[in-house]
Amino acid sequence: MSKPEKKLSEIVFGRRATPSFDGEPIPSEDLRAILQAGLHAPSGYNIQPWRFIVVQSPEQKKRLRAASYNQGKVEEASAVIVACGDADGWRKDLDEMIAQGREGGMPESYADQARSSVPNYLSSFTSEQMHGWLNKQVMLAYTHMMLMAEVLGYDTAPMEGFEQDKVHEMLRLPLSYWVVALLAVGHLKGLDKFDGGRFDMKRTVFGEEFGKPLK
Ligand SMILES: Cc1cc2nc3c(=O)[nH]c(=O)nc-3n(C[C@H](O)[C@H](O)[C@H](O)COP(=O)(O)O)c2cc1C
């Protein structure tokens, strides 16, 4: 019998970046449900430039830990999802994206526009701009995965502490891949992290223009 899912509001206000995991393997159906949630995220032009490498074997987790400033939770987690973006993904995926869209009711005029505007827009990027664009797209899918994992009763740890070149090499990533972040998933071992709190809305949210309080 499957466990009851946690409420999203409970997770949004109660989730912590997990400091340590018990290492129990994660059932493949749960892992797939988490991954599917990410793959259903929105992306610019629906081009889905994300790619995910799921690391579960003890040997690979050990290597990934070494490429992640020796962060112990990388090795302790049940699975670490390495979230990447493919700078060349759109070149291969545009036709498929349009074909899928057409099946779902995308008008021919929209398809025509995408055929020209996607290459125009994305081929104009510098590598820095492309990395910025990929970060934006991939983090949205990543966040879907993090929240779905928590909904299913798992604990998660987002991580940006890794060395791009080392992760690239150990996962044998194609040159066009850019590693965005790691997501460790598993079950908390020991005490949870302290609650760092969040700034009050008055400090970070404005109404109508910068500096004006939201009414
Ligand atoms: C994109 C991102 C990268 C992070 N990288 C790391 C990391 O490499 N190592 C780590 O221990 N925590 C990392 N964290 C966790 C943050 O320190 C943590 O989310 C923050 O202190 C707020 O705590 P909370 O998530 O428990 O509310 C990262 C969080 C995010 C969102």
The ligand as a MOL file (V3000), in Angstrom:
LIG
                    3D

  0  0  0     0  0            999 V3000
M  V30 BEGIN CTAB
M  V30 COUNTS 31 33 0 0 0
M  V30 BEGIN ATOM
M  V30 1 C 21.0450 25.9750 -5.3090 0
M  V30 2 C 21.4480 25.5930 -3.9160 0
M  V30 3 C 22.7170 25.0970 -3.6760 0
M  V30 4 C 23.0820 24.6620 -2.3930 0
M  V30 5 N 24.3250 24.0830 -2.2170 0
M  V30 6 C 24.6240 23.5290 -1.0240 0
M  V30 7 C 25.8080 22.7790 -0.8720 0
M  V30 8 O 26.5850 22.5740 -1.8040 0
M  V30 9 N 26.0730 22.2540 0.3490 0
M  V30 10 C 25.2220 22.4020 1.4030 0
M  V30 11 O 25.5200 21.8890 2.4900 0
M  V30 12 N 24.0690 23.0910 1.2790 0
M  V30 13 C 23.7400 23.6580 0.0910 0
M  V30 14 N 22.5400 24.3080 -0.0730 0
M  V30 15 C 21.6030 24.3690 1.0580 0
M  V30 16 C 21.4040 25.7850 1.5970 0
M  V30 17 O 22.4810 26.1510 2.4150 0
M  V30 18 C 20.0720 25.8140 2.3590 0
M  V30 19 O 19.0330 25.5350 1.4600 0
M  V30 20 C 19.8330 27.1770 3.0080 0
M  V30 21 O 20.7580 27.3960 4.0450 0
M  V30 22 C 18.4380 27.2820 3.5900 0
M  V30 23 O 18.1920 26.2040 4.4550 0
M  V30 24 P 16.9240 25.2760 4.2870 0
M  V30 25 O 16.9430 24.7450 2.8720 0
M  V30 26 O 17.1150 24.1780 5.2930 0
M  V30 27 O 15.7300 26.1040 4.5730 0
M  V30 28 C 22.1630 24.7810 -1.3180 0
M  V30 29 C 20.8910 25.2930 -1.5740 0
M  V30 30 C 20.5260 25.6790 -2.8400 0
M  V30 31 C 19.1230 26.1760 -3.0740 0
M  V30 END ATOM
M  V30 BEGIN BOND
M  V30 1 1 1 2
M  V30 2 1 2 3
M  V30 3 2 2 30
M  V30 4 2 3 4
M  V30 5 1 4 5
M  V30 6 1 4 28
M  V30 7 2 5 6
M  V30 8 1 6 7
M  V30 9 1 6 13
M  V30 10 2 7 8
M  V30 11 1 7 9
M  V30 12 1 9 10
M  V30 13 2 10 11
M  V30 14 1 10 12
M  V30 15 2 12 13
M  V30 16 1 13 14
M  V30 17 1 14 15
M  V30 18 1 14 28
M  V30 19 1 15 16
M  V30 20 1 16 17
M  V30 21 1 16 18
M  V30 22 1 18 19
M  V30 23 1 18 20
M  V30 24 1 20 21
M  V30 25 1 20 22
M  V30 26 1 22 23
M  V30 27 1 23 24
M  V30 28 2 24 25
M  V30 29 1 24 26
M  V30 30 1 24 27
M  V30 31 2 28 29
M  V30 32 1 29 30
M  V30 33 1 30 31
M  V30 END BOND
M  V30 END CTAB
M  END
